[in-house]
Amino acid sequence: MDIGSRTELLRSVGLFRGLEREDLAAVAEAAREQPFSRDETLFSQGDDATHGFVVGWGRIRLDKVTPEGQNVVLRHMGPGDMIGIVAVLRRIPFPATPVALEDGLALSWSAGRFAELMNRFPPIALNAIDVVGGRVEELQRRLQEVATQRVEQRIAATLLRLANQSGRKVEDGIEIPFALSRQDLAEMTATTLHTVSRTLSAWDSEGIVESRRSSHLVIRRPHRLAEIAEHA
C-alpha cells in the first residue's frame, strides 16, 4: 500500500481519530506491512503483545480458547479493524488468536513505536482510553447476552452486530460478506451447532435470513431480526 492508501485507511480507525492529514500520514509511514495468507495467524493467544495491527484488506476471525479448552469466536474483522492494539496499550499478553479467513494484508506498529506516536500525537493517547473502554463494554454486553438472553435472542443479536460491523446492502437485504459457518455462529453465541442449524433453518423458512452457496448469509428482514433480539 502506498502512503496515500494507508492514510485513507487509518482515517476510519478510532485510535487515530482527530489527527490532521499530515499527522495521519506520519503514522501511516511508521507502519510496517505484514501480508497474511488464509488460515495463517498473526499471533497466538498468550503471546507477548509486541505489535498492534490494523487490517488493510482481507478478513480475520478472532478465536479464544477457554480454560476448559472450548474455542470461542469473539468477532470477525475486516479492513480498518484493529487487532491486538488493546493488549499492547494495556501491556498484557494477547487474549485471543486472529486467524485469516482469506489472503490479506495488515499494517503493524511495535509497542515501542506506539509509545512514540502517542507522545508525538496526544490525540492518540486520548483515543486509546475510548478504545480500551469500548472493548470492555463490548465484552460486558456479550457476557450479559449469554447470562440473560435466550438462544434465539443471542443468535439474532450476533447477526445484527456482524451486519452493523461488516454488512453490505444487496438487493434483497444485508449481506454478511464473508463465510460464516454455523459452527462459528455457535461458538459466538455459546450454544450448540444443532441449535444454530435449527434456528437458521426456521428463519430461512420465514424469509428472515437466507444462506447462500458461498456460505454468505443475507439478512432479508433485519427489522424482524431486531424484534427477535429484543423480545424472543
N, C-alpha and C positions, 0 to 999 in steps of 0.2 A: 504494500500500500504506500502511495506517496504521502507526503506530509499533509497535503490538502485533504485527501480522503480520510486520513487519520483524524485530522482536526474536526471535520464534519461529524465523524463517528462519535468523538468524545463530547461533542456539543449536547448529545442526548443523555449523557451519563451523569447521574445525580451528584457524584463526588466532585465533579468539575463545574457544577452549576455556578453561574455568575462570573466566570473568568472571561476576560476580554479575548478577542480572537488571537492576538499575538501571544497571550499567555497560554491559551489552549494549544497553539502551535508549538510552544516550547515544551509543554507536557507531552504532546504527541511525538516530538523529536526525541525525547528522552526514553521513549518506549522501545522495546525490542520485539521483533515479530517472532512468533512461535507457531509454525504450521502444525496441524494435527490431522491424523487420519482416523477413519471410522474405527470404533472400538478402542482407540487409544485413550489413556488417562493423562491429564495434565499433571496430576499429583495424586497421592493416596491419602485416605483418611489416617490421621495420626502423624503425618509428616510435619516437620517444622515448617512454619509459614514464612518461607524465604522470599516469595514473589506473589504479587497480586496480578490479576488478569482482567482484561475486557475482551469479550468476543468480537472479532472483526466480521467474520462470516462463518456459517455453519451452525449446527445445533448440538447442544450438550445436555446430558441428563446428569443430575446431581444425586448420587446414591450415598446412603448412610447405613452402616451395619450396626444394629443394636447390640448391647452386651449379650443378649440371648442368641445372637447370630442371625437375626432376621434382617433382610435387606429392605430398606425403606427408600422409596423415590421421593426426594424432597421437592424437586422442581425441575422444569425444563427451561433451558436458557438459549438465547439466540443473540443476534447482533446487538451490541450496546450493553449487554448484561455484564455485571461484574461477577467475578469468580475469585474467591479466596481473599478478597480485599479486607473483609471484616476481620478475618483471622490475623492478617498482617497488622491491621490497626490495633487489635487487642493483644497482639503478641502471644497468641495461643496456637497450638497445633491445628492443622486443618481438620475440621469436624466431619468432613464428607469427601467423597471421591467424584470428580467430574469425568464422565465417560462420554466420548464423542459419538454422536449418532450418525455423523457423516463427516466427510473431509471438510476442513475449515482452517481458520487462522485466528490466533489471539494476539493481542498486544500485552506485553508484560513489563512490570517495573519491579525492581528488587525492593525489599523492605527499607534498605538504606536510601534508595532513590526516592521512595515515597516520603521519607522524613525530610529529605532535602526540598522536595517540591512543596510540602506543607509549610516549611519555614519561608520559602521564597514567595509562595502564593497563599496568604492567610485564608482566603475563602475555602480552600480545600480542607483545612483543619476544621472550620466551622461546619462544612457539609458532612464531614466524617461523623460528627455527632448524630446528625439526622440519619445517615446511612446505617450506623450501628443500631440506633433506636428503631428504625424501620424494620430491620431484620428481627429484632427481639419481638416487636409487635406482631409480625407475621408468624413467628413461631408460637406465640401465645394464642393467636387465632386458630392455628392448626390444632393445638392441644385442646382448645375449647371445643372445636368441632368434634374431635374424637371422643371427648368426655361427655358431651351433651346432645349431640345430634344423632338421629337415626342414619342408617347406612345410606339410604336414598338421598338424604339431605347432603351428606358428605360428598357423595359422588357428584351430585348436581353442583355443589359449591366449588368443587375442584375443577370441573369442566368450565364453569364460568370464569374461574381465576385464570385458567390457561388461555381461554378466549380473550380475556382482558389483556393478558401479558403478551400474547403472540398471535392472536387470531387475525384472520384477514377476511374481509367481506367477499362473498361469492354470490352468484345469482340466487341461490336458494337458502342462504343463511350465512353463518360464520364458520369458516373452516379453521381447524387447528392444523397448521401447515407442517406437521411432522408426524412421523409414525408414532402412534401411541397405542401400545399393546394393552390388552385387558389386564395382563399381569402387572404392567406398570401402574395402571389405574388402581388396581387392588392394593399395591404397595403404597400408593399415595394416600389412600383413604382408610388404611388399617382394616381391610376386610379381605374376603376370600375371592379367588378367581371365579368361582361358581356364582357368587352373589353379584359380582360386576357383570358377568355374562348374562345372567338372568335379568338384571336391571336394564342393561343396554338393549337387550332383545325386546323387552317390553316397551321401552321408549322408542325404539325403531318402529315397532308396530303402530304406535300412536303418532308417528311423524314428528317426534320431538328431536331426535337425532338421526343421523344416517352414517353408517360405517361404509367406507368405500374400499375398493380393491387395493388401493395404495396404502391402506391402513390409516389414512387420514380420516378424521371424524368431523362431520359437519353438524353444527347445532342449527337445526331448522326452525325451532321455536324457542328462542332464548328467553322470552318473557315467561313461557310455561316452565322452563328450567329454573328460572329465578323463583317462581312460585313454589316449586318443589323444594328448593334450597331453604326457603323460609318457613314452609308450612307442612313439609312431608310428615 
